[in-house]
Amino acid sequence: LLTRGDCFFVEKVHNAQQAGAAAAIIMDNVDEGLLTMANPVDNPSVDVIAEKVVIPSTLVAKSVGEAMRGALKEGTRVVVEMDWKESISHPDDRVEYEFWTTSNDGCGPNCERQAAFK
């Protein structure tokens, strides 16, 4: 469980991997809606790092990360389970993802469906 900071998300994940982590959970360092982490454009040094990352990683809200950190400090066992049904539901239990190239691109029907959900 790492705190988001001044370096790029992929650099933080790469550093965790180099330190022996099997996965990386990055806690946001500010209270805000979750962002989509993307590699910076035209940054060859980060592109090289991104190609080396093989561990799974995720960004969680600050409140979620703080709750996890508090439980860990108390010695409580924390189990993290990815529940894709909460974010993208399909009747056949498959996970679907989309790629887009810049933050100005629309991310397609899944994002539109999620944005419309109240």
Helices and strands as residue ranges (DSSP letters): E 2-3, H 9-18, E 24-27, H 44-52, E 57-60, H 62-73, G 84-86, H 109-116
